[in-house]
Amino acid sequence: MTPRDVVTGYFAALARHDTAAAVEFLDPEVVDEITSVGVLRGRDEVRDFFDGLFKAVPDLEMKVERTVRDRNTVAVQWRARGNFTGGPLFNGVQATGNEVRMRGCDVFEVRDDLIVSNIAFADGLELARSLGMFPPQDSPAERAMIGAFNTATKVRAAVRDRFGS
């Protein structure tokens, strides 16, 4: 198999929510860094993460939009959507029932027909907005929040200037 075939097979298994099949594409010592989550080490941690994700968002649909390969490195641009209706907690957040939308890019290293490492970059702001944790873009609530943040920044700077760090 080519490295692209390995990664495509991995995403196909995840799209089916078949974590047992997905981890068969991973080296037993895989290191998977998900920037908004942390570092997962080994097949069991990766399987546990996706099992939790699929419980939290039972109808999650994952779509690969583009893959690019350079030797043993494969980059995947993807989108995901579903409803956050499952289990009581996902990364400490109570299920909201909201539609979850995410997009991101994973960069995989493949060796001997197995994924040995991955770093996943996801659009955390898009996820936060879709969960209702952050106000809609350009909304009055967003403008108010930014205004409050800017005011707090000015106050901190004034205190620092007056009293030192």
KOLDOVO-659537 format. One record per atom (N, C-alpha, C): z, x, y; atom name; residue number from 1. Coordinates in Angstrom, 2 decimals. Example, Ala and Ser with C-alpha at 12.3 -4.5 7.8 and 13.67 -1.06 7.14 Angstrom:
7.80 | 13.19 | -5.69 | N | 1 $
7.80 | 12.30 | -4.50 | CA | 1 $
7.80 | 13.20 | -3.30 | C | 1 $
7.08 | 12.85 | -2.25 | N | 2 $
7.14 | 13.67 | -1.06 | CA | 2 $
7.87 | 12.90 | 0.03 | C | 2 $
REM end
This chain:
0.00 | 0.84 | -1.19 | N | 1 $
0.00 | 0.00 | 0.00 | CA | 1 $
0.00 | 0.88 | 1.25 | C | 1 $
-0.62 | 0.39 | 2.28 | N | 2 $
-0.57 | 1.09 | 3.56 | CA | 2 $
0.75 | 0.72 | 4.25 | C | 2 $
1.17 | 1.53 | 5.22 | N | 3 $
2.37 | 1.16 | 5.97 | CA | 3 $
2.25 | -0.23 | 6.61 | C | 3 $
1.07 | -0.58 | 7.08 | N | 4 $
0.87 | -1.92 | 7.66 | CA | 4 $
1.08 | -3.00 | 6.60 | C | 4 $
0.60 | -2.77 | 5.38 | N | 5 $
0.80 | -3.74 | 4.29 | CA | 5 $
2.28 | -3.94 | 4.00 | C | 5 $
3.04 | -2.85 | 4.00 | N | 6 $
4.48 | -2.94 | 3.75 | CA | 6 $
5.15 | -3.80 | 4.81 | C | 6 $
4.88 | -3.52 | 6.07 | N | 7 $
5.50 | -4.25 | 7.16 | CA | 7 $
5.04 | -5.70 | 7.19 | C | 7 $
3.77 | -5.93 | 6.92 | N | 8 $
3.25 | -7.30 | 6.87 | CA | 8 $
3.93 | -8.08 | 5.75 | C | 8 $
4.13 | -7.45 | 4.60 | N | 9 $
4.83 | -8.10 | 3.49 | CA | 9 $
6.27 | -8.44 | 3.85 | C | 9 $
6.92 | -7.53 | 4.55 | N | 10 $
8.30 | -7.75 | 5.00 | CA | 10 $
8.37 | -8.97 | 5.92 | C | 10 $
7.49 | -9.03 | 6.92 | N | 11 $
7.49 | -10.17 | 7.84 | CA | 11 $
7.12 | -11.46 | 7.13 | C | 11 $
6.22 | -11.41 | 6.17 | N | 12 $
5.85 | -12.61 | 5.42 | CA | 12 $
7.07 | -13.15 | 4.66 | C | 12 $
7.84 | -12.26 | 4.05 | N | 13 $
9.05 | -12.69 | 3.34 | CA | 13 $
10.06 | -13.30 | 4.31 | C | 13 $
10.24 | -12.67 | 5.47 | N | 14 $
11.16 | -13.23 | 6.46 | CA | 14 $
10.67 | -14.58 | 6.96 | C | 14 $
9.37 | -14.73 | 7.14 | N | 15 $
8.82 | -16.01 | 7.59 | CA | 15 $
9.13 | -17.13 | 6.58 | C | 15 $
9.25 | -16.77 | 5.31 | N | 16 $
9.61 | -17.74 | 4.26 | CA | 16 $
11.13 | -17.88 | 4.12 | C | 16 $
11.88 | -17.12 | 4.90 | N | 17 $
13.34 | -17.05 | 4.80 | CA | 17 $
13.78 | -16.51 | 3.45 | C | 17 $
12.97 | -15.68 | 2.85 | N | 18 $
13.25 | -15.10 | 1.54 | CA | 18 $
13.81 | -13.69 | 1.74 | C | 18 $
15.11 | -13.62 | 2.02 | N | 19 $
15.71 | -12.33 | 2.32 | CA | 19 $
15.76 | -11.42 | 1.10 | C | 19 $
15.86 | -12.00 | -0.08 | N | 20 $
15.84 | -11.17 | -1.30 | CA | 20 $
14.52 | -10.43 | -1.42 | C | 20 $
13.42 | -11.12 | -1.14 | N | 21 $
12.10 | -10.47 | -1.20 | CA | 21 $
11.93 | -9.50 | -0.03 | C | 21 $
12.44 | -9.86 | 1.14 | N | 22 $
12.28 | -9.00 | 2.32 | CA | 22 $
12.93 | -7.64 | 2.11 | C | 22 $
14.14 | -7.62 | 1.54 | N | 23 $
14.83 | -6.34 | 1.42 | CA | 23 $
14.19 | -5.44 | 0.36 | C | 23 $
13.34 | -5.98 | -0.48 | N | 24 $
12.62 | -5.14 | -1.44 | CA | 24 $
11.62 | -4.22 | -0.74 | C | 24 $
11.28 | -4.53 | 0.51 | N | 25 $
10.40 | -3.67 | 1.30 | CA | 25 $
11.18 | -2.57 | 2.01 | C | 25 $
12.50 | -2.58 | 1.90 | N | 26 $
13.35 | -1.64 | 2.61 | CA | 26 $
13.84 | -0.53 | 1.68 | C | 26 $
13.90 | 0.66 | 2.22 | N | 27 $
14.55 | 1.76 | 1.52 | CA | 27 $
16.03 | 1.39 | 1.36 | C | 27 $
16.67 | 1.73 | 0.25 | N | 28 $
18.09 | 1.39 | 0.10 | CA | 28 $
18.97 | 1.91 | 1.24 | C | 28 $
18.57 | 3.00 | 1.87 | N | 29 $
19.35 | 3.59 | 2.97 | CA | 29 $
18.74 | 3.29 | 4.34 | C | 29 $
17.98 | 2.23 | 4.46 | N | 30 $
17.31 | 1.88 | 5.70 | CA | 30 $
18.30 | 1.83 | 6.86 | C | 30 $
17.83 | 2.24 | 8.04 | N | 31 $
18.59 | 2.10 | 9.28 | CA | 31 $
17.78 | 1.18 | 10.19 | C | 31 $
18.37 | 0.04 | 10.52 | N | 32 $
17.68 | -0.98 | 11.32 | CA | 32 $
18.50 | -1.21 | 12.57 | C | 32 $
18.00 | -0.72 | 13.71 | N | 33 $
18.70 | -0.90 | 14.98 | CA | 33 $
18.10 | -2.08 | 15.71 | C | 33 $
18.91 | -3.11 | 15.89 | N | 34 $
18.50 | -4.29 | 16.64 | CA | 34 $
19.23 | -4.18 | 17.98 | C | 34 $
18.49 | -3.93 | 19.05 | N | 35 $
19.10 | -3.51 | 20.31 | CA | 35 $
20.16 | -4.49 | 20.81 | C | 35 $
20.00 | -5.78 | 20.59 | N | 36 $
20.99 | -6.73 | 21.10 | CA | 36 $
22.12 | -6.99 | 20.10 | C | 36 $
22.03 | -6.40 | 18.91 | N | 37 $
23.00 | -6.67 | 17.85 | CA | 37 $
23.77 | -5.43 | 17.46 | C | 37 $
23.06 | -4.35 | 17.19 | N | 38 $
23.68 | -3.11 | 16.75 | CA | 38 $
22.86 | -2.47 | 15.64 | C | 38 $
23.48 | -1.53 | 14.95 | N | 39 $
22.79 | -0.79 | 13.89 | CA | 39 $
23.22 | -1.36 | 12.54 | C | 39 $
22.22 | -1.71 | 11.75 | N | 40 $
22.44 | -2.18 | 10.38 | CA | 40 $
22.05 | -1.05 | 9.44 | C | 40 $
22.90 | -0.77 | 8.48 | N | 41 $
22.65 | 0.32 | 7.54 | CA | 41 $
22.59 | -0.22 | 6.13 | C | 41 $
21.46 | 0.01 | 5.48 | N | 42 $
21.31 | -0.39 | 4.09 | CA | 42 $
20.80 | -1.82 | 3.95 | C | 42 $
20.27 | -2.08 | 2.77 | N | 43 $
19.67 | -3.39 | 2.48 | CA | 43 $
20.67 | -4.54 | 2.65 | C | 43 $
21.91 | -4.34 | 2.20 | N | 44 $
22.87 | -5.44 | 2.25 | CA | 44 $
23.15 | -5.89 | 3.68 | C | 44 $
23.31 | -4.95 | 4.60 | N | 45 $
23.57 | -5.33 | 5.99 | CA | 45 $
22.38 | -6.05 | 6.61 | C | 45 $
21.17 | -5.60 | 6.30 | N | 46 $
19.97 | -6.27 | 6.82 | CA | 46 $
19.87 | -7.68 | 6.24 | C | 46 $
20.07 | -7.81 | 4.92 | N | 47 $
20.02 | -9.13 | 4.28 | CA | 47 $
21.08 | -10.05 | 4.89 | C | 47 $
22.31 | -9.55 | 5.06 | N | 48 $
23.38 | -10.38 | 5.63 | CA | 48 $
23.04 | -10.84 | 7.04 | C | 48 $
22.44 | -9.96 | 7.84 | N | 49 $
22.05 | -10.34 | 9.20 | CA | 49 $
21.05 | -11.50 | 9.17 | C | 49 $
19.99 | -11.34 | 8.37 | N | 50 $
18.97 | -12.40 | 8.34 | CA | 50 $
19.48 | -13.66 | 7.66 | C | 50 $
20.32 | -13.55 | 6.65 | N | 51 $
20.91 | -14.75 | 6.06 | CA | 51 $
21.70 | -15.52 | 7.12 | C | 51 $
22.47 | -14.80 | 7.94 | N | 52 $
23.22 | -15.44 | 9.02 | CA | 52 $
22.31 | -16.07 | 10.06 | C | 52 $
21.24 | -15.37 | 10.41 | N | 53 $
20.28 | -15.90 | 11.38 | CA | 53 $
19.64 | -17.18 | 10.86 | C | 53 $
19.23 | -17.18 | 9.59 | N | 54 $
18.56 | -18.36 | 9.03 | CA | 54 $
19.53 | -19.52 | 8.83 | C | 54 $
20.82 | -19.23 | 8.65 | N | 55 $
21.82 | -20.31 | 8.61 | CA | 55 $
22.02 | -20.89 | 10.00 | C | 55 $
22.06 | -20.04 | 11.01 | N | 56 $
22.26 | -20.49 | 12.38 | CA | 56 $
21.05 | -21.25 | 12.92 | C | 56 $
19.86 | -20.80 | 12.53 | N | 57 $
18.61 | -21.42 | 12.99 | CA | 57 $
17.78 | -21.74 | 11.73 | C | 57 $
18.14 | -22.84 | 11.04 | N | 58 $
17.54 | -23.12 | 9.73 | CA | 58 $
16.02 | -23.32 | 9.76 | C | 58 $
15.48 | -23.76 | 10.88 | N | 59 $
14.04 | -24.00 | 10.96 | CA | 59 $
13.31 | -22.88 | 11.70 | C | 59 $
13.91 | -21.70 | 11.74 | N | 60 $
13.31 | -20.58 | 12.48 | CA | 60 $
11.91 | -20.27 | 11.96 | C | 60 $
10.96 | -20.23 | 12.88 | N | 61 $
9.58 | -19.85 | 12.58 | CA | 61 $
9.31 | -18.50 | 13.22 | C | 61 $
8.83 | -17.57 | 12.43 | N | 62 $
8.50 | -16.24 | 12.94 | CA | 62 $
7.00 | -16.04 | 12.86 | C | 62 $
6.43 | -15.55 | 13.94 | N | 63 $
4.99 | -15.36 | 13.99 | CA | 63 $
4.68 | -13.94 | 14.48 | C | 63 $
3.92 | -13.21 | 13.68 | N | 64 $
3.45 | -11.89 | 14.09 | CA | 64 $
2.23 | -12.10 | 14.98 | C | 64 $
2.28 | -11.54 | 16.18 | N | 65 $
1.16 | -11.66 | 17.10 | CA | 65 $
0.23 | -10.46 | 17.07 | C | 65 $
0.80 | -9.29 | 16.75 | N | 66 $
-0.02 | -8.08 | 16.78 | CA | 66 $
0.68 | -6.96 | 16.02 | C | 66 $
-0.09 | -6.17 | 15.33 | N | 67 $
0.44 | -4.95 | 14.71 | CA | 67 $
-0.42 | -3.78 | 15.12 | C | 67 $
0.23 | -2.64 | 15.30 | N | 68 $
-0.45 | -1.41 | 15.64 | CA | 68 $
0.12 | -0.33 | 14.74 | C | 68 $
-0.78 | 0.47 | 14.16 | N | 69 $
-0.33 | 1.50 | 13.23 | CA | 69 $
-0.79 | 2.88 | 13.70 | C | 69 $
0.11 | 3.83 | 13.56 | N | 70 $
-0.20 | 5.24 | 13.78 | CA | 70 $
0.46 | 6.00 | 12.64 | C | 70 $
-0.33 | 6.38 | 11.68 | N | 71 $
0.15 | 7.06 | 10.47 | CA | 71 $
1.21 | 6.22 | 9.78 | C | 71 $
2.47 | 6.70 | 9.74 | N | 72 $
3.53 | 5.99 | 9.04 | CA | 72 $
4.36 | 5.08 | 9.94 | C | 72 $
3.91 | 4.93 | 11.19 | N | 73 $
4.62 | 4.08 | 12.14 | CA | 73 $
3.81 | 2.81 | 12.38 | C | 73 $
4.51 | 1.67 | 12.31 | N | 74 $
3.87 | 0.39 | 12.56 | CA | 74 $
4.69 | -0.36 | 13.61 | C | 74 $
4.04 | -0.77 | 14.69 | N | 75 $
4.68 | -1.58 | 15.72 | CA | 75 $
4.22 | -3.02 | 15.55 | C | 75 $
5.17 | -3.94 | 15.65 | N | 76 $
4.88 | -5.36 | 15.47 | CA | 76 $
5.38 | -6.12 | 16.68 | C | 76 $
4.47 | -6.83 | 17.32 | N | 77 $
4.83 | -7.74 | 18.41 | CA | 77 $
4.97 | -9.11 | 17.77 | C | 77 $
6.09 | -9.81 | 18.03 | N | 78 $
6.36 | -11.07 | 17.34 | CA | 78 $
6.98 | -12.10 | 18.30 | C | 78 $
6.96 | -13.34 | 17.83 | N | 79 $
7.65 | -14.46 | 18.51 | CA | 79 $
8.38 | -15.25 | 17.45 | C | 79 $
9.49 | -15.86 | 17.86 | N | 80 $
10.25 | -16.71 | 16.96 | CA | 80 $
10.75 | -17.92 | 17.74 | C | 80 $
10.88 | -19.03 | 17.03 | N | 81 $
11.42 | -20.24 | 17.65 | CA | 81 $
12.04 | -21.10 | 16.56 | C | 81 $
13.01 | -21.87 | 16.95 | N | 82 $
13.69 | -22.79 | 16.04 | CA | 82 $
14.85 | -23.42 | 16.77 | C | 82 $
15.62 | -24.23 | 16.07 | N | 83 $
16.73 | -24.95 | 16.69 | CA | 83 $
18.05 | -24.38 | 16.20 | C | 83 $
18.92 | -24.07 | 17.14 | N | 84 $
20.21 | -23.45 | 16.85 | CA | 84 $
21.21 | -24.53 | 16.45 | C | 84 $
21.07 | -25.01 | 15.21 | N | 85 $
21.87 | -26.14 | 14.73 | CA | 85 $
22.78 | -25.77 | 13.56 | C | 85 $
22.63 | -24.57 | 13.03 | N | 86 $
23.35 | -24.22 | 11.80 | CA | 86 $
24.76 | -23.75 | 12.06 | C | 86 $
25.27 | -23.00 | 11.09 | N | 87 $
26.63 | -22.49 | 11.06 | CA | 87 $
27.36 | -22.50 | 12.38 | C | 87 $
28.69 | -22.50 | 12.32 | N | 88 $
29.48 | -22.64 | 13.54 | CA | 88 $
29.35 | -21.46 | 14.50 | C | 88 $
29.05 | -20.28 | 14.00 | N | 89 $
28.98 | -19.11 | 14.88 | CA | 89 $
27.78 | -18.25 | 14.54 | C | 89 $
27.16 | -17.73 | 15.55 | N | 90 $
26.12 | -16.71 | 15.40 | CA | 90 $
26.33 | -15.73 | 16.53 | C | 90 $
26.70 | -14.49 | 16.19 | N | 91 $
27.05 | -13.48 | 17.20 | CA | 91 $
28.10 | -14.00 | 18.17 | C | 91 $
29.03 | -14.81 | 17.66 | N | 92 $
30.10 | -15.32 | 18.49 | CA | 92 $
29.75 | -16.52 | 19.33 | C | 92 $
28.56 | -17.07 | 19.19 | N | 93 $
28.11 | -18.20 | 20.01 | CA | 93 $
28.11 | -19.46 | 19.14 | C | 93 $
28.73 | -20.50 | 19.65 | N | 94 $
28.72 | -21.78 | 18.95 | CA | 94 $
27.31 | -22.36 | 18.94 | C | 94 $
26.93 | -22.99 | 17.86 | N | 95 $
25.62 | -23.64 | 17.77 | CA | 95 $
25.50 | -24.69 | 18.88 | C | 95 $
24.37 | -24.67 | 19.57 | N | 96 $
24.16 | -25.56 | 20.72 | CA | 96 $
23.21 | -26.71 | 20.41 | C | 96 $
22.43 | -26.57 | 19.36 | N | 97 $
21.38 | -27.55 | 19.09 | CA | 97 $
20.12 | -27.27 | 19.89 | C | 97 $
20.19 | -26.34 | 20.82 | N | 98 $
19.04 | -26.00 | 21.66 | CA | 98 $
17.94 | -25.33 | 20.86 | C | 98 $
16.72 | -25.47 | 21.37 | N | 99 $
15.62 | -24.69 | 20.80 | CA | 99 $
15.81 | -23.24 | 21.23 | C | 99 $
15.73 | -22.35 | 20.27 | N | 100 $
15.83 | -20.92 | 20.51 | CA | 100 $
14.43 | -20.36 | 20.57 | C | 100 $
14.17 | -19.56 | 21.60 | N | 101 $
12.89 | -18.87 | 21.72 | CA | 101 $
13.17 | -17.39 | 21.92 | C | 101 $
12.48 | -16.57 | 21.16 | N | 102 $
12.64 | -15.12 | 21.27 | CA | 102 $
11.28 | -14.48 | 21.11 | C | 102 $
11.13 | -13.37 | 21.75 | N | 103 $
9.96 | -12.53 | 21.49 | CA | 103 $
10.45 | -11.10 | 21.48 | C | 103 $
9.70 | -10.27 | 20.78 | N | 104 $
10.14 | -8.90 | 20.71 | CA | 104 $
9.11 | -8.00 | 20.07 | C | 104 $
9.53 | -6.78 | 19.87 | N | 105 $
8.68 | -5.76 | 19.26 | CA | 105 $
9.55 | -4.89 | 18.37 | C | 105 $
9.12 | -4.70 | 17.14 | N | 106 $
9.79 | -3.81 | 16.20 | CA | 106 $
8.91 | -2.59 | 15.97 | C | 106 $
9.54 | -1.45 | 15.81 | N | 107 $
8.82 | -0.21 | 15.52 | CA | 107 $
9.38 | 0.33 | 14.20 | C | 107 $
8.56 | 0.27 | 13.16 | N | 108 $
8.96 | 0.63 | 11.81 | CA | 108 $
8.44 | 2.01 | 11.43 | C | 108 $
9.24 | 2.73 | 10.65 | N | 109 $
8.81 | 3.97 | 10.01 | CA | 109 $
8.77 | 3.69 | 8.52 | C | 109 $
7.61 | 3.94 | 7.89 | N | 110 $
7.41 | 3.66 | 6.47 | CA | 110 $
7.16 | 4.97 | 5.73 | C | 110 $
7.87 | 5.12 | 4.62 | N | 111 $
7.69 | 6.30 | 3.78 | CA | 111 $
7.74 | 5.88 | 2.32 | C | 111 $
6.79 | 6.34 | 1.52 | N | 112 $
6.75 | 6.02 | 0.09 | CA | 112 $
6.80 | 4.51 | -0.16 | C | 112 $
6.02 | 3.77 | 0.62 | N | 113 $
5.89 | 2.31 | 0.48 | CA | 113 $
7.18 | 1.54 | 0.77 | C | 113 $
8.10 | 2.13 | 1.52 | N | 114 $
9.33 | 1.45 | 1.90 | CA | 114 $
9.61 | 1.69 | 3.38 | C | 114 $
10.20 | 0.71 | 4.02 | N | 115 $
10.62 | 0.84 | 5.41 | CA | 115 $
11.91 | 1.66 | 5.42 | C | 115 $
11.88 | 2.81 | 6.11 | N | 116 $
13.07 | 3.67 | 6.14 | CA | 116 $
13.85 | 3.49 | 7.44 | C | 116 $
13.17 | 3.03 | 8.50 | N | 117 $
13.88 | 2.78 | 9.75 | CA | 117 $
13.10 | 1.77 | 10.58 | C | 117 $
13.84 | 1.12 | 11.47 | N | 118 $
13.26 | 0.16 | 12.39 | CA | 118 $
14.13 | 0.13 | 13.63 | C | 118 $
13.48 | -0.02 | 14.77 | N | 119 $
14.20 | -0.33 | 16.00 | CA | 119 $
13.53 | -1.58 | 16.56 | C | 119 $
14.36 | -2.60 | 16.77 | N | 120 $
13.86 | -3.90 | 17.22 | CA | 120 $
14.31 | -4.15 | 18.66 | C | 120 $
13.34 | -4.44 | 19.50 | N | 121 $
13.60 | -4.77 | 20.89 | CA | 121 $
13.30 | -6.25 | 21.06 | C | 121 $
14.32 | -7.03 | 21.44 | N | 122 $
14.12 | -8.46 | 21.65 | CA | 122 $
14.41 | -8.80 | 23.10 | C | 122 $
13.78 | -9.84 | 23.59 | N | 123 $
13.97 | -10.30 | 24.96 | CA | 123 $
15.26 | -11.12 | 25.02 | C | 123 $
16.37 | -10.44 | 25.30 | N | 124 $
17.67 | -11.09 | 25.32 | CA | 124 $
17.81 | -12.12 | 26.42 | C | 124 $
17.15 | -11.90 | 27.55 | N | 125 $
17.23 | -12.87 | 28.64 | CA | 125 $
16.55 | -14.18 | 28.24 | C | 125 $
15.39 | -14.08 | 27.59 | N | 126 $
14.71 | -15.29 | 27.11 | CA | 126 $
15.60 | -16.04 | 26.12 | C | 126 $
16.25 | -15.30 | 25.22 | N | 127 $
17.15 | -15.92 | 24.26 | CA | 127 $
18.31 | -16.59 | 24.98 | C | 127 $
18.93 | -15.90 | 25.93 | N | 128 $
20.07 | -16.47 | 26.67 | CA | 128 $
19.66 | -17.73 | 27.43 | C | 128 $
18.50 | -17.71 | 28.04 | N | 129 $
18.02 | -18.90 | 28.74 | CA | 129 $
17.81 | -20.06 | 27.77 | C | 129 $
17.20 | -19.78 | 26.62 | N | 130 $
16.91 | -20.86 | 25.67 | CA | 130 $
18.19 | -21.44 | 25.07 | C | 130 $
19.25 | -20.64 | 24.98 | N | 131 $
20.53 | -21.13 | 24.46 | CA | 131 $
21.33 | -21.87 | 25.52 | C | 131 $
20.95 | -21.73 | 26.78 | N | 132 $
21.70 | -22.33 | 27.86 | CA | 132 $
22.82 | -21.43 | 28.37 | C | 132 $
22.83 | -20.16 | 27.96 | N | 133 $
23.85 | -19.21 | 28.40 | CA | 133 $
23.52 | -18.65 | 29.79 | C | 133 $
22.28 | -18.80 | 30.20 | N | 134 $
21.81 | -18.28 | 31.48 | CA | 134 $
20.93 | -19.37 | 32.07 | C | 134 $
21.00 | -19.61 | 33.36 | N | 135 $
20.24 | -20.72 | 33.95 | CA | 135 $
18.73 | -20.48 | 33.89 | C | 135 $
17.96 | -21.57 | 33.99 | N | 136 $
16.50 | -21.43 | 34.00 | CA | 136 $
16.02 | -20.53 | 35.14 | C | 136 $
14.93 | -19.84 | 34.90 | N | 137 $
14.37 | -18.93 | 35.89 | CA | 137 $
14.00 | -19.70 | 37.15 | C | 137 $
14.33 | -19.12 | 38.30 | N | 138 $
14.01 | -19.66 | 39.63 | CA | 138 $
14.73 | -20.97 | 39.94 | C | 138 $
15.74 | -21.33 | 39.16 | N | 139 $
16.49 | -22.57 | 39.40 | CA | 139 $
17.54 | -22.33 | 40.49 | C | 139 $
18.03 | -23.42 | 41.10 | N | 140 $
19.12 | -23.26 | 42.07 | CA | 140 $
20.35 | -22.57 | 41.44 | C | 140 $
20.62 | -22.88 | 40.20 | N | 141 $
21.78 | -22.25 | 39.53 | CA | 141 $
21.57 | -20.74 | 39.41 | C | 141 $
20.35 | -20.31 | 39.08 | N | 142 $
20.08 | -18.87 | 38.97 | CA | 142 $
20.22 | -18.20 | 40.34 | C | 142 $
19.69 | -18.84 | 41.37 | N | 143 $
19.80 | -18.26 | 42.71 | CA | 143 $
21.27 | -18.15 | 43.14 | C | 143 $
22.07 | -19.17 | 42.81 | N | 144 $
23.49 | -19.13 | 43.15 | CA | 144 $
24.20 | -18.02 | 42.40 | C | 144 $
23.88 | -17.86 | 41.12 | N | 145 $
24.51 | -16.82 | 40.32 | CA | 145 $
24.15 | -15.43 | 40.85 | C | 145 $
22.90 | -15.23 | 41.20 | N | 146 $
22.47 | -13.94 | 41.75 | CA | 146 $
23.15 | -13.70 | 43.10 | C | 146 $
23.25 | -14.74 | 43.91 | N | 147 $
23.94 | -14.61 | 45.20 | CA | 147 $
25.40 | -14.22 | 45.02 | C | 147 $
26.08 | -14.84 | 44.05 | N | 148 $
27.48 | -14.51 | 43.80 | CA | 148 $
27.61 | -13.06 | 43.30 | C | 148 $
26.70 | -12.65 | 42.43 | N | 149 $
26.72 | -11.28 | 41.94 | CA | 149 $
26.51 | -10.29 | 43.08 | C | 149 $
25.53 | -10.57 | 43.94 | N | 150 $
25.26 | -9.67 | 45.07 | CA | 150 $
26.45 | -9.60 | 46.02 | C | 150 $
27.13 | -10.72 | 46.24 | N | 151 $
28.33 | -10.73 | 47.09 | CA | 151 $
29.42 | -9.88 | 46.47 | C | 151 $
29.65 | -10.03 | 45.17 | N | 152 $
30.66 | -9.23 | 44.48 | CA | 152 $
30.31 | -7.74 | 44.54 | C | 152 $
29.04 | -7.41 | 44.44 | N | 153 $
28.61 | -6.01 | 44.52 | CA | 153 $
28.92 | -5.44 | 45.90 | C | 153 $
28.66 | -6.22 | 46.94 | N | 154 $
28.95 | -5.77 | 48.31 | CA | 154 $
30.45 | -5.59 | 48.51 | C | 154 $
31.25 | -6.50 | 47.97 | N | 155 $
32.71 | -6.39 | 48.11 | CA | 155 $
33.20 | -5.14 | 47.38 | C | 155 $
32.71 | -4.90 | 46.16 | N | 156 $
33.12 | -3.69 | 45.43 | CA | 156 $
32.75 | -2.43 | 46.20 | C | 156 $
31.55 | -2.41 | 46.79 | N | 157 $
31.12 | -1.24 | 47.56 | CA | 157 $
32.01 | -1.05 | 48.80 | C | 157 $
32.37 | -2.14 | 49.46 | N | 158 $
33.22 | -2.04 | 50.66 | CA | 158 $
34.61 | -1.53 | 50.28 | C | 158 $
35.15 | -2.02 | 49.16 | N | 159 $
36.46 | -1.54 | 48.70 | CA | 159 $
36.40 | -0.08 | 48.34 | C | 159 $
35.34 | 0.32 | 47.65 | N | 160 $
35.16 | 1.73 | 47.27 | CA | 160 $
35.04 | 2.60 | 48.51 | C | 160 $
34.27 | 2.15 | 49.50 | N | 161 $
34.11 | 2.92 | 50.75 | CA | 161 $
35.44 | 3.04 | 51.49 | C | 161 $
36.22 | 1.99 | 51.48 | N | 162 $
37.48 | 1.98 | 52.23 | CA | 162 $
38.59 | 2.76 | 51.53 | C | 162 $
38.68 | 2.61 | 50.19 | N | 163 $
39.81 | 3.16 | 49.45 | CA | 163 $
39.42 | 4.26 | 48.47 | C | 163 $
38.14 | 4.54 | 48.34 | N | 164 $
37.69 | 5.54 | 47.36 | CA | 164 $
37.56 | 4.91 | 45.97 | C | 164 $
37.00 | 5.69 | 45.06 | N | 165 $
36.78 | 5.14 | 43.72 | CA | 165 $
38.08 | 5.02 | 43.04 | C | 165 $
REM end
